[in-house]
Amino acid sequence: MSLPDRKEDEVRRMLEAAPHPIVPPGLAALAARQGHRMLRRRRVLRTAGWWLLFAAAVAFSVWAALAEPWTTPPIDTTPPVEGW
């Protein structure tokens, strides 16, 4: 008998020997409410994250369009060359 089969047999014997615990009457409804609340919270956080990512991309695009960081700045440190 392999290890998982032995453990499964032990669990089955333990469950058959002991009386089943009494489940509180509102446990299923409570679990359903908590699960719904958890899913709603995840959905809201995911949506807010996507909106934040979109806003950051728009802000970066506007900054890049206005600042034009890809162009080289004008060189103002050397004097103009005259008299060659």
PDB file as gemmi writes it, atoms N, CA and C in Angstrom:
CRYST1    1.000    1.000    1.000  90.00  90.00  90.00 P 1                      
ATOM      1  N   MET A   1       0.847  -1.164   0.000  1.00  0.00           N  
ATOM      2  CA  MET A   1       0.000   0.000   0.000  1.00  0.00           C  
ATOM      3  C   MET A   1       0.898   1.234   0.000  1.00  0.00           C  
ATOM      4  N   SER A   2       0.628   2.173  -0.869  1.00  0.00           N  
ATOM      5  CA  SER A   2       1.471   3.363  -0.943  1.00  0.00           C  
ATOM      6  C   SER A   2       1.109   4.343   0.168  1.00  0.00           C  
ATOM      7  N   LEU A   3       1.944   5.348   0.325  1.00  0.00           N  
ATOM      8  CA  LEU A   3       1.771   6.305   1.413  1.00  0.00           C  
ATOM      9  C   LEU A   3       0.444   7.073   1.320  1.00  0.00           C  
ATOM     10  N   PRO A   4       0.054   7.610   0.167  1.00  0.00           N  
ATOM     11  CA  PRO A   4      -1.240   8.306   0.121  1.00  0.00           C  
ATOM     12  C   PRO A   4      -2.425   7.396   0.441  1.00  0.00           C  
ATOM     13  N   ASP A   5      -2.377   6.157  -0.013  1.00  0.00           N  
ATOM     14  CA  ASP A   5      -3.474   5.232   0.273  1.00  0.00           C  
ATOM     15  C   ASP A   5      -3.552   4.936   1.766  1.00  0.00           C  
ATOM     16  N   ARG A   6      -2.420   4.784   2.420  1.00  0.00           N  
ATOM     17  CA  ARG A   6      -2.408   4.507   3.857  1.00  0.00           C  
ATOM     18  C   ARG A   6      -2.980   5.691   4.625  1.00  0.00           C  
ATOM     19  N   LYS A   7      -2.577   6.908   4.238  1.00  0.00           N  
ATOM     20  CA  LYS A   7      -3.101   8.095   4.917  1.00  0.00           C  
ATOM     21  C   LYS A   7      -4.598   8.238   4.692  1.00  0.00           C  
ATOM     22  N   GLU A   8      -5.030   7.958   3.491  1.00  0.00           N  
ATOM     23  CA  GLU A   8      -6.462   8.040   3.197  1.00  0.00           C  
ATOM     24  C   GLU A   8      -7.238   7.027   4.026  1.00  0.00           C  
ATOM     25  N   ASP A   9      -6.703   5.820   4.172  1.00  0.00           N  
ATOM     26  CA  ASP A   9      -7.374   4.808   4.989  1.00  0.00           C  
ATOM     27  C   ASP A   9      -7.427   5.227   6.457  1.00  0.00           C  
ATOM     28  N   GLU A  10      -6.353   5.848   6.934  1.00  0.00           N  
ATOM     29  CA  GLU A  10      -6.356   6.314   8.326  1.00  0.00           C  
ATOM     30  C   GLU A  10      -7.404   7.386   8.550  1.00  0.00           C  
ATOM     31  N   VAL A  11      -7.518   8.301   7.616  1.00  0.00           N  
ATOM     32  CA  VAL A  11      -8.521   9.375   7.739  1.00  0.00           C  
ATOM     33  C   VAL A  11      -9.926   8.791   7.697  1.00  0.00           C  
ATOM     34  N   ARG A  12     -10.158   7.854   6.818  1.00  0.00           N  
ATOM     35  CA  ARG A  12     -11.486   7.227   6.741  1.00  0.00           C  
ATOM     36  C   ARG A  12     -11.839   6.523   8.056  1.00  0.00           C  
ATOM     37  N   ARG A  13     -10.865   5.824   8.634  1.00  0.00           N  
ATOM     38  CA  ARG A  13     -11.125   5.149   9.909  1.00  0.00           C  
ATOM     39  C   ARG A  13     -11.420   6.156  11.021  1.00  0.00           C  
ATOM     40  N   MET A  14     -10.695   7.261  11.039  1.00  0.00           N  
ATOM     41  CA  MET A  14     -10.927   8.280  12.068  1.00  0.00           C  
ATOM     42  C   MET A  14     -12.309   8.900  11.923  1.00  0.00           C  
ATOM     43  N   LEU A  15     -12.738   9.148  10.686  1.00  0.00           N  
ATOM     44  CA  LEU A  15     -14.051   9.761  10.470  1.00  0.00           C  
ATOM     45  C   LEU A  15     -15.183   8.789  10.799  1.00  0.00           C  
ATOM     46  N   GLU A  16     -14.980   7.511  10.538  1.00  0.00           N  
ATOM     47  CA  GLU A  16     -16.017   6.535  10.833  1.00  0.00           C  
ATOM     48  C   GLU A  16     -16.145   6.307  12.335  1.00  0.00           C  
ATOM     49  N   ALA A  17     -15.055   6.384  13.071  1.00  0.00           N  
ATOM     50  CA  ALA A  17     -15.075   6.091  14.499  1.00  0.00           C  
ATOM     51  C   ALA A  17     -15.658   7.243  15.308  1.00  0.00           C  
ATOM     52  N   ALA A  18     -15.373   8.474  14.929  1.00  0.00           N  
ATOM     53  CA  ALA A  18     -15.818   9.628  15.720  1.00  0.00           C  
ATOM     54  C   ALA A  18     -17.179  10.101  15.229  1.00  0.00           C  
ATOM     55  N   PRO A  19     -17.997  10.653  16.137  1.00  0.00           N  
ATOM     56  CA  PRO A  19     -19.271  11.222  15.683  1.00  0.00           C  
ATOM     57  C   PRO A  19     -19.006  12.494  14.887  1.00  0.00           C  
ATOM     58  N   HIS A  20     -19.873  12.769  13.936  1.00  0.00           N  
ATOM     59  CA  HIS A  20     -19.716  13.952  13.098  1.00  0.00           C  
ATOM     60  C   HIS A  20     -20.056  15.199  13.906  1.00  0.00           C  
ATOM     61  N   PRO A  21     -19.280  16.262  13.748  1.00  0.00           N  
ATOM     62  CA  PRO A  21     -19.559  17.480  14.501  1.00  0.00           C  
ATOM     63  C   PRO A  21     -20.827  18.162  13.993  1.00  0.00           C  
ATOM     64  N   ILE A  22     -21.473  18.890  14.883  1.00  0.00           N  
ATOM     65  CA  ILE A  22     -22.691  19.615  14.514  1.00  0.00           C  
ATOM     66  C   ILE A  22     -22.277  20.930  13.872  1.00  0.00           C  
ATOM     67  N   VAL A  23     -22.829  21.192  12.703  1.00  0.00           N  
ATOM     68  CA  VAL A  23     -22.509  22.404  11.960  1.00  0.00           C  
ATOM     69  C   VAL A  23     -23.494  23.490  12.377  1.00  0.00           C  
ATOM     70  N   PRO A  24     -23.008  24.695  12.685  1.00  0.00           N  
ATOM     71  CA  PRO A  24     -23.926  25.777  13.037  1.00  0.00           C  
ATOM     72  C   PRO A  24     -24.894  26.062  11.888  1.00  0.00           C  
ATOM     73  N   PRO A  25     -26.129  26.453  12.205  1.00  0.00           N  
ATOM     74  CA  PRO A  25     -27.135  26.598  11.146  1.00  0.00           C  
ATOM     75  C   PRO A  25     -26.823  27.696  10.131  1.00  0.00           C  
ATOM     76  N   GLY A  26     -26.176  28.778  10.519  1.00  0.00           N  
ATOM     77  CA  GLY A  26     -25.940  29.870   9.571  1.00  0.00           C  
ATOM     78  C   GLY A  26     -24.566  29.860   8.943  1.00  0.00           C  
ATOM     79  N   LEU A  27     -23.860  28.737   9.047  1.00  0.00           N  
ATOM     80  CA  LEU A  27     -22.485  28.682   8.561  1.00  0.00           C  
ATOM     81  C   LEU A  27     -22.407  28.819   7.042  1.00  0.00           C  
ATOM     82  N   ALA A  28     -23.282  28.179   6.313  1.00  0.00           N  
ATOM     83  CA  ALA A  28     -23.240  28.246   4.847  1.00  0.00           C  
ATOM     84  C   ALA A  28     -23.551  29.657   4.362  1.00  0.00           C  
ATOM     85  N   ALA A  29     -24.534  30.301   4.967  1.00  0.00           N  
ATOM     86  CA  ALA A  29     -24.881  31.668   4.558  1.00  0.00           C  
ATOM     87  C   ALA A  29     -23.745  32.633   4.886  1.00  0.00           C  
ATOM     88  N   LEU A  30     -23.130  32.452   6.037  1.00  0.00           N  
ATOM     89  CA  LEU A  30     -22.014  33.303   6.424  1.00  0.00           C  
ATOM     90  C   LEU A  30     -20.837  33.122   5.465  1.00  0.00           C  
ATOM     91  N   ALA A  31     -20.533  31.893   5.128  1.00  0.00           N  
ATOM     92  CA  ALA A  31     -19.435  31.619   4.196  1.00  0.00           C  
ATOM     93  C   ALA A  31     -19.733  32.204   2.817  1.00  0.00           C  
ATOM     94  N   ALA A  32     -20.975  32.115   2.381  1.00  0.00           N  
ATOM     95  CA  ALA A  32     -21.339  32.682   1.080  1.00  0.00           C  
ATOM     96  C   ALA A  32     -21.203  34.199   1.089  1.00  0.00           C  
ATOM     97  N   ARG A  33     -21.640  34.854   2.179  1.00  0.00           N  
ATOM     98  CA  ARG A  33     -21.506  36.320   2.276  1.00  0.00           C  
ATOM     99  C   ARG A  33     -20.049  36.733   2.267  1.00  0.00           C  
ATOM    100  N   GLN A  34     -19.228  36.027   3.040  1.00  0.00           N  
ATOM    101  CA  GLN A  34     -17.810  36.374   3.096  1.00  0.00           C  
ATOM    102  C   GLN A  34     -17.125  36.143   1.750  1.00  0.00           C  
ATOM    103  N   GLY A  35     -17.490  35.078   1.071  1.00  0.00           N  
ATOM    104  CA  GLY A  35     -16.924  34.811  -0.247  1.00  0.00           C  
ATOM    105  C   GLY A  35     -17.329  35.867  -1.256  1.00  0.00           C  
ATOM    106  N   HIS A  36     -18.595  36.281  -1.208  1.00  0.00           N  
ATOM    107  CA  HIS A  36     -19.071  37.329  -2.118  1.00  0.00           C  
ATOM    108  C   HIS A  36     -18.348  38.642  -1.835  1.00  0.00           C  
ATOM    109  N   ARG A  37     -18.181  38.967  -0.566  1.00  0.00           N  
ATOM    110  CA  ARG A  37     -17.490  40.200  -0.178  1.00  0.00           C  
ATOM    111  C   ARG A  37     -16.029  40.151  -0.635  1.00  0.00           C  
ATOM    112  N   MET A  38     -15.380  39.000  -0.486  1.00  0.00           N  
ATOM    113  CA  MET A  38     -13.994  38.852  -0.900  1.00  0.00           C  
ATOM    114  C   MET A  38     -13.857  39.013  -2.415  1.00  0.00           C  
ATOM    115  N   LEU A  39     -14.756  38.410  -3.181  1.00  0.00           N  
ATOM    116  CA  LEU A  39     -14.705  38.539  -4.637  1.00  0.00           C  
ATOM    117  C   LEU A  39     -14.972  39.970  -5.072  1.00  0.00           C  
ATOM    118  N   ARG A  40     -15.918  40.636  -4.421  1.00  0.00           N  
ATOM    119  CA  ARG A  40     -16.220  42.030  -4.762  1.00  0.00           C  
ATOM    120  C   ARG A  40     -15.014  42.920  -4.470  1.00  0.00           C  
ATOM    121  N   ARG A  41     -14.354  42.693  -3.340  1.00  0.00           N  
ATOM    122  CA  ARG A  41     -13.173  43.484  -2.983  1.00  0.00           C  
ATOM    123  C   ARG A  41     -12.050  43.261  -3.997  1.00  0.00           C  
ATOM    124  N   ARG A  42     -11.832  42.028  -4.405  1.00  0.00           N  
ATOM    125  CA  ARG A  42     -10.806  41.743  -5.413  1.00  0.00           C  
ATOM    126  C   ARG A  42     -11.124  42.425  -6.731  1.00  0.00           C  
ATOM    127  N   ARG A  43     -12.398  42.381  -7.124  1.00  0.00           N  
ATOM    128  CA  ARG A  43     -12.800  42.999  -8.386  1.00  0.00           C  
ATOM    129  C   ARG A  43     -12.580  44.500  -8.342  1.00  0.00           C  
ATOM    130  N   VAL A  44     -12.925  45.141  -7.212  1.00  0.00           N  
ATOM    131  CA  VAL A  44     -12.738  46.589  -7.073  1.00  0.00           C  
ATOM    132  C   VAL A  44     -11.251  46.931  -7.109  1.00  0.00           C  
ATOM    133  N   LEU A  45     -10.420  46.177  -6.389  1.00  0.00           N  
ATOM    134  CA  LEU A  45      -8.978  46.439  -6.386  1.00  0.00           C  
ATOM    135  C   LEU A  45      -8.369  46.227  -7.767  1.00  0.00           C  
ATOM    136  N   ARG A  46      -8.805  45.202  -8.469  1.00  0.00           N  
ATOM    137  CA  ARG A  46      -8.292  44.954  -9.815  1.00  0.00           C  
ATOM    138  C   ARG A  46      -8.685  46.085 -10.760  1.00  0.00           C  
ATOM    139  N   THR A  47      -9.928  46.538 -10.676  1.00  0.00           N  
ATOM    140  CA  THR A  47     -10.383  47.641 -11.524  1.00  0.00           C  
ATOM    141  C   THR A  47      -9.629  48.923 -11.194  1.00  0.00           C  
ATOM    142  N   ALA A  48      -9.452  49.203  -9.911  1.00  0.00           N  
ATOM    143  CA  ALA A  48      -8.705  50.404  -9.513  1.00  0.00           C  
ATOM    144  C   ALA A  48      -7.258  50.316  -9.986  1.00  0.00           C  
ATOM    145  N   GLY A  49      -6.667  49.156  -9.924  1.00  0.00           N  
ATOM    146  CA  GLY A  49      -5.300  48.984 -10.412  1.00  0.00           C  
ATOM    147  C   GLY A  49      -5.174  49.247 -11.903  1.00  0.00           C  
ATOM    148  N   TRP A  50      -6.128  48.747 -12.680  1.00  0.00           N  
ATOM    149  CA  TRP A  50      -6.093  48.994 -14.122  1.00  0.00           C  
ATOM    150  C   TRP A  50      -6.271  50.480 -14.430  1.00  0.00           C  
ATOM    151  N   TRP A  51      -7.191  51.144 -13.700  1.00  0.00           N  
ATOM    152  CA  TRP A  51      -7.390  52.582 -13.915  1.00  0.00           C  
ATOM    153  C   TRP A  51      -6.140  53.362 -13.532  1.00  0.00           C  
ATOM    154  N   LEU A  52      -5.472  52.970 -12.449  1.00  0.00           N  
ATOM    155  CA  LEU A  52      -4.243  53.633 -12.038  1.00  0.00           C  
ATOM    156  C   LEU A  52      -3.144  53.431 -13.084  1.00  0.00           C  
ATOM    157  N   LEU A  53      -3.029  52.228 -13.610  1.00  0.00           N  
ATOM    158  CA  LEU A  53      -2.056  51.960 -14.658  1.00  0.00           C  
ATOM    159  C   LEU A  53      -2.354  52.787 -15.910  1.00  0.00           C  
ATOM    160  N   PHE A  54      -3.615  52.886 -16.278  1.00  0.00           N  
ATOM    161  CA  PHE A  54      -4.020  53.679 -17.443  1.00  0.00           C  
ATOM    162  C   PHE A  54      -3.699  55.155 -17.222  1.00  0.00           C  
ATOM    163  N   ALA A  55      -4.005  55.682 -16.025  1.00  0.00           N  
ATOM    164  CA  ALA A  55      -3.725  57.087 -15.720  1.00  0.00           C  
ATOM    165  C   ALA A  55      -2.226  57.357 -15.747  1.00  0.00           C  
ATOM    166  N   ALA A  56      -1.428  56.421 -15.230  1.00  0.00           N  
ATOM    167  CA  ALA A  56       0.027  56.590 -15.262  1.00  0.00           C  
ATOM    168  C   ALA A  56       0.541  56.595 -16.701  1.00  0.00           C  
ATOM    169  N   ALA A  57       0.000  55.751 -17.550  1.00  0.00           N  
ATOM    170  CA  ALA A  57       0.427  55.714 -18.950  1.00  0.00           C  
ATOM    171  C   ALA A  57       0.058  57.015 -19.662  1.00  0.00           C  
ATOM    172  N   VAL A  58      -1.124  57.537 -19.393  1.00  0.00           N  
ATOM    173  CA  VAL A  58      -1.536  58.807 -20.004  1.00  0.00           C  
ATOM    174  C   VAL A  58      -0.648  59.941 -19.503  1.00  0.00           C  
ATOM    175  N   ALA A  59      -0.382  59.978 -18.189  1.00  0.00           N  
ATOM    176  CA  ALA A  59       0.470  61.032 -17.633  1.00  0.00           C  
ATOM    177  C   ALA A  59       1.878  60.951 -18.224  1.00  0.00           C  
ATOM    178  N   PHE A  60       2.421  59.757 -18.375  1.00  0.00           N  
ATOM    179  CA  PHE A  60       3.748  59.609 -18.974  1.00  0.00           C  
ATOM    180  C   PHE A  60       3.735  60.064 -20.426  1.00  0.00           C  
ATOM    181  N   SER A  61       2.686  59.725 -21.163  1.00  0.00           N  
ATOM    182  CA  SER A  61       2.598  60.127 -22.568  1.00  0.00           C  
ATOM    183  C   SER A  61       2.529  61.644 -22.706  1.00  0.00           C  
ATOM    184  N   VAL A  62       1.752  62.288 -21.863  1.00  0.00           N  
ATOM    185  CA  VAL A  62       1.647  63.750 -21.910  1.00  0.00           C  
ATOM    186  C   VAL A  62       2.988  64.383 -21.552  1.00  0.00           C  
ATOM    187  N   TRP A  63       3.639  63.878 -20.505  1.00  0.00           N  
ATOM    188  CA  TRP A  63       4.948  64.410 -20.131  1.00  0.00           C  
ATOM    189  C   TRP A  63       5.946  64.238 -21.267  1.00  0.00           C  
ATOM    190  N   ALA A  64       5.967  63.067 -21.889  1.00  0.00           N  
ATOM    191  CA  ALA A  64       6.917  62.806 -22.962  1.00  0.00           C  
ATOM    192  C   ALA A  64       6.633  63.700 -24.170  1.00  0.00           C  
ATOM    193  N   ALA A  65       5.359  63.956 -24.448  1.00  0.00           N  
ATOM    194  CA  ALA A  65       5.029  64.816 -25.581  1.00  0.00           C  
ATOM    195  C   ALA A  65       5.444  66.258 -25.317  1.00  0.00           C  
ATOM    196  N   LEU A  66       5.328  66.712 -24.082  1.00  0.00           N  
ATOM    197  CA  LEU A  66       5.675  68.098 -23.762  1.00  0.00           C  
ATOM    198  C   LEU A  66       7.172  68.290 -23.532  1.00  0.00           C  
ATOM    199  N   ALA A  67       7.826  67.383 -22.853  1.00  0.00           N  
ATOM    200  CA  ALA A  67       9.235  67.549 -22.509  1.00  0.00           C  
ATOM    201  C   ALA A  67      10.169  67.091 -23.623  1.00  0.00           C  
ATOM    202  N   GLU A  68       9.720  66.212 -24.470  1.00  0.00           N  
ATOM    203  CA  GLU A  68      10.528  65.633 -25.547  1.00  0.00           C  
ATOM    204  C   GLU A  68      11.904  65.210 -25.034  1.00  0.00           C  
ATOM    205  N   PRO A  69      11.962  64.207 -24.158  1.00  0.00           N  
ATOM    206  CA  PRO A  69      13.247  63.806 -23.567  1.00  0.00           C  
ATOM    207  C   PRO A  69      14.182  63.120 -24.555  1.00  0.00           C  
ATOM    208  N   TRP A  70      13.740  62.774 -25.732  1.00  0.00           N  
ATOM    209  CA  TRP A  70      14.576  62.092 -26.697  1.00  0.00           C  
ATOM    210  C   TRP A  70      15.451  63.063 -27.496  1.00  0.00           C  
ATOM    211  N   THR A  71      15.150  64.378 -27.449  1.00  0.00           N  
ATOM    212  CA  THR A  71      15.969  65.344 -28.173  1.00  0.00           C  
ATOM    213  C   THR A  71      17.149  65.771 -27.308  1.00  0.00           C  
ATOM    214  N   THR A  72      18.233  66.117 -27.951  1.00  0.00           N  
ATOM    215  CA  THR A  72      19.406  66.573 -27.203  1.00  0.00           C  
ATOM    216  C   THR A  72      19.209  68.031 -26.822  1.00  0.00           C  
ATOM    217  N   PRO A  73      19.602  68.408 -25.621  1.00  0.00           N  
ATOM    218  CA  PRO A  73      19.448  69.802 -25.226  1.00  0.00           C  
ATOM    219  C   PRO A  73      20.455  70.684 -25.969  1.00  0.00           C  
ATOM    220  N   PRO A  74      20.113  71.966 -26.168  1.00  0.00           N  
ATOM    221  CA  PRO A  74      21.063  72.845 -26.857  1.00  0.00           C  
ATOM    222  C   PRO A  74      22.318  73.063 -26.007  1.00  0.00           C  
ATOM    223  N   ILE A  75      23.438  73.186 -26.655  1.00  0.00           N  
ATOM    224  CA  ILE A  75      24.706  73.356 -25.957  1.00  0.00           C  
ATOM    225  C   ILE A  75      24.920  74.845 -25.723  1.00  0.00           C  
ATOM    226  N   ASP A  76      24.855  75.270 -24.477  1.00  0.00           N  
ATOM    227  CA  ASP A  76      25.027  76.666 -24.127  1.00  0.00           C  
ATOM    228  C   ASP A  76      26.328  76.893 -23.363  1.00  0.00           C  
ATOM    229  N   THR A  77      27.167  75.889 -23.233  1.00  0.00           N  
ATOM    230  CA  THR A  77      28.368  76.025 -22.402  1.00  0.00           C  
ATOM    231  C   THR A  77      29.575  76.539 -23.181  1.00  0.00           C  
ATOM    232  N   THR A  78      29.584  76.401 -24.493  1.00  0.00           N  
ATOM    233  CA  THR A  78      30.733  76.869 -25.267  1.00  0.00           C  
ATOM    234  C   THR A  78      30.378  78.163 -25.985  1.00  0.00           C  
ATOM    235  N   PRO A  79      31.304  79.053 -26.110  1.00  0.00           N  
ATOM    236  CA  PRO A  79      31.015  80.294 -26.828  1.00  0.00           C  
ATOM    237  C   PRO A  79      30.952  80.032 -28.327  1.00  0.00           C  
ATOM    238  N   PRO A  80      30.255  80.882 -29.039  1.00  0.00           N  
ATOM    239  CA  PRO A  80      30.221  80.700 -30.494  1.00  0.00           C  
ATOM    240  C   PRO A  80      31.623  80.896 -31.117  1.00  0.00           C  
ATOM    241  N   VAL A  81      31.873  80.146 -32.163  1.00  0.00           N  
ATOM    242  CA  VAL A  81      33.180  80.217 -32.820  1.00  0.00           C  
ATOM    243  C   VAL A  81      33.112  81.319 -33.893  1.00  0.00           C  
ATOM    244  N   GLU A  82      34.019  82.313 -33.767  1.00  0.00           N  
ATOM    245  CA  GLU A  82      34.050  83.411 -34.747  1.00  0.00           C  
ATOM    246  C   GLU A  82      35.486  83.635 -35.200  1.00  0.00           C  
ATOM    247  N   GLY A  83      35.630  84.107 -36.374  1.00  0.00           N  
ATOM    248  CA  GLY A  83      36.942  84.482 -36.896  1.00  0.00           C  
ATOM    249  C   GLY A  83      37.758  83.362 -37.466  1.00  0.00           C  
ATOM    250  N   TRP A  84      37.195  82.352 -37.949  1.00  0.00           N  
ATOM    251  CA  TRP A  84      37.971  81.305 -38.582  1.00  0.00           C  
ATOM    252  C   TRP A  84      38.324  81.733 -39.924  1.00  0.00           C  
TER     253      TRP A  84                                                      
END                                                                             
